[in-house]
Amino acid sequence: MPELPEVETTLRGLTPHLDGQIIKGVVIRNASLRWPIPAHLNQTISGLQILSLTRRAKYILLDCGRGHLLLHLGMSGSLRIMPCATPAKKHDHFDLILASGNVMRLTDPRRFGAVLWVEGDPLQHKLLCELGIEPLEQEFDGDWLFRATRKRKAAIKLVLMDAHTVVGVGNIYANEALFQAGIRPTRSAARVTRAQSELLVKCIKATLKKSIKAGGSTLRDFVGSGGEPGYFQQNYFVYGRDGEACRRCDSAIQLLRQGQRSTFYCPTCQK
């Protein structure tokens, strides 16, 4: 599933092609995504200008003045820029037609993505209003994490992956950041010290930024807005490496299940 770095990579790839563009219309080939694409969308947004692009968690927002186009990549979706004349393939469900002669095309094999129209404040939309803090924002610091976890008995990895607490720290990035911080994923969040909270926040930010710089992770068929794959997976220290030697101490990386997700950790380096 595309996570925050993949969505941020997509946003940065789309922005030069969409910012300031006039929307000529849309093509809806299959409206049956996770939530149906509004039938009125073509009539509603034709002629509008895209004023800016932003991200909230794993959602991309296109500010069109009278409202926002809210986009989500779902489990395996991608948004790409291509010429209008490019033939559509089986899983190409939606095109945003631009005055530039290009389209922004949503490809979504599993159809868990979303194309929605939001009027009013988009941050008050039901999909966004209860989301947690952004991990790359200045407000997300060690003091915030320490205070937010004092009464949380759940494992720290599960807390990091709770979108109501902090958004975008998916399974890969939680595993990698906890390794860098030397914290075992099963440790109760309430038992993470203030000093550990400070270090963990630094490791989360560094891990996410490193992934964004590398273009995201090659997760199944994730690609960026230009069709290029991500490369962060080449830098994994623990994720997907169960049974292999730790890159720091040579202990065997261990695998366990937490919240129906695979957790990888070094029993020596993480306490």
N, C-alpha and C positions, 0 to 999 in steps of 0.2 A: 504493500500500500504506500503510495506517495506520502511522505511526511513533510514536516515544515521545511527542511532544506530543499526538497524536491519542488515544493510549491513556490518557495522563494526564488529558486532557480528559474522556474517557469515564468514567474512574474517579471523577473529582470529580463528574460528573453522576449517577452511580449511587449513590454513597455515602449521600446523604440518604434515598434510597428503600429501600436494602437493609440498612444497618447496624442490627442489632438485630432484624431481621425473622425470623419463623418461616417455614420453608419448608413449604408444604403438599404439594408434589409437583412433578413435571416432566411436560412433554409433549415427546416425541421424535417429530418428524414424518419426519425423515430422519437416521439415525444415521451415514450415510456421509460424514463430514467428512474432514479430512486424516488424523485418527486416529478410529476409530469411537467414538461416544459409548457409554459402558458400558451394557450392557443392564440392569444391576442398579441404575442410578443412582436411579430413583424410590424403590425399596425402601430404598436406603442412606441417602438424605438427607431423606426425608419426616419432618417433626417436628423437625428440627434448627434451631438458631438461628444466624443469620449474626452472628458476633462482631466481625468487622472486615473491611475490604477494603484490600488493598495491591497494589502493582505491582512486578514484577521484569522489567526490560527491557520487552518488549512484551506480557508476560503479566499478566493480572489474577488475583489470588488472593482467594478468599472463604474466610475461616477459619470453619469450621462446627464447631469443637471436636474432633470425632472424625476430622477430615480437612479437606482443602482442595479446593474446586472451582477448577480451573485453566482459565482462559478465554483464548482468543487470537482476534483478529479476522481473521487470515489476510490475503488480498489486498484484499478489498473488503467485509469484514463490518462489522456495527454491532450494538451492544447498546442497546436502548431500553426505557424503562419505559412501560407502557400498561395500561389496564384489562383485566381478564381476558376480558371479553366482546368485545374487539377481534378481528374476523375475521382469520385468518391468510392471508397471501399466499403466492405460489408459492415464494419463497426463505426463508420463515420456518421454520427447521428445528428450533428448540428454544425452549421456554418454561420458565422457572423461576417456579413459582406461589407467590405470597406470601400470607401471612395478611391483609395489608392490602387485598386485593382487586385488586392489580396483578400484572402479570407482568413479568419481565425477558425480552425476546424477542431471540434471535439471528437476524439476517437475514444471509445469506451466499450471494450469487449464485454464487460460484466454488467454494464448499465447501472452502476451504483453512483455515478456522478450526478451533478445537478447543474441546471441552468434556470435560474429564477429571477423574477423581476421584483424589486423591493422599492416601495415608495416611502418617504419619510426617512428617519434616521436608521440606517442599515444595522447599526450596532444594537438596536433594540429589537431586531428580528428574532424570532423564537430560536433560530439556529445559532445565534451569536450572543444573545443577551446573558447567558449563564456561563460563558467561557471564562477560564482562569487567566492569569497573568501571562504576558508574552515573555518568553525566556531571554530574548535578546534586548529587551528594554532595560533602561537604567534602573527602573523600580525593582526589577528582579535582582536582588542581591542577597548576600548571606544572612543579613538580619531578617529580611522578609521570609526567607525559607525557614530559618530557625523558629520564628514566631508561628509560621503557618503549620508547623509539624509538631508542636508541643503536645497536642492531644491526639495525635494520629498513631494508633497502635499498628496499623498496617505496615507491611514491608516498605522500605523507602523506595524501591523500584516501582512498586504499584502506585505509590503516591505521586511519583514523578510522571507517571503515565496517565494520571487522572486529569482529564481536560478541564474539570471544574476547578482544579488547583493551579496547574500550569499547562499551557497548550504546546503541542508540537514536539514534545520530547517522546518520540516513538520508541519502539522496542530496541532497535539498533542503537540509537543515541543514548538511551538510558543505560544499556549494558556497557557501552564504551566509556561514558562519563563516570560511571561508578567505578570502573576499573582504574581510570586515571586518578580518581580521588582516593583509591584504596579502601573503599567502603563495600562491604559484602551486600549484595542485593536483598538478602533476607533480613537484614538488620531492621528492627522497628524504627519507623521514622522518628518517633519521640525520643529515641536513644541516639540520634545523630546530634553530636555536640555543635556548639556555635562555631568552633574552629573548623569542624568538618563541613558544616553548612557553607561557610565562606569558600572553602576549597572546592566543594561540589558545584557551587554556582559557577565558579571560574571554569571548571572542567566542562560543564554543560555548555556554556557560552563558547568555549574554545572548540569543542567537538562539533557544535552546530555550524560555527563559522568556517571551520576547516572543510566540512562537508559542502557547504554552499560554494566555497571557493573551488572545490573539486568538481562541482556540477551535480551534487546529489549522489545518491546511492543507486547502483544498478539493481533494482529490486524487480525481479521478474522482467517485465517489458517496459520499465520506466524509461522515458526519454524526455529531454528538454524540449523547449518550444521550437527548436530548429531540427529536431529529430535525433540529436546527439545523445548518447548514453551518459550516465554519471560514472564517476570513477572512485568515489569514496571507499568502496568496498575493498580496494587494494590496501587500505590502511587499517583494517580491523585488528584490534588487539585480542579481543575475546569472542566477538559475535561470530557464530557459525564455526568455531574452532574447537569444539569439544573433543577431548582426547589428544589434542596437539599440545606441544610444549609452549608454555608462557614465554612471550618474547623478552621478559625481564628476568625470570627466575628459573625457567625450565620445568616448573611443575606442570602437571597435566591440567588443561582447562576443563572445568566441570560443567555439566549440563543439568538443569532441573526445570521444572514447570512452575510458573507463577501466573495466576490469573489466566490460565489457558494459553500462555505465551512461553516460548523458550527463553530461559535465562542462562547466560554463560558467565563464568567468573573464575578467577584464580584463587584457590583456597589458601595460597601462601601470601599473595600480595594484597588481598582484600580481607579485612577483618570486621 
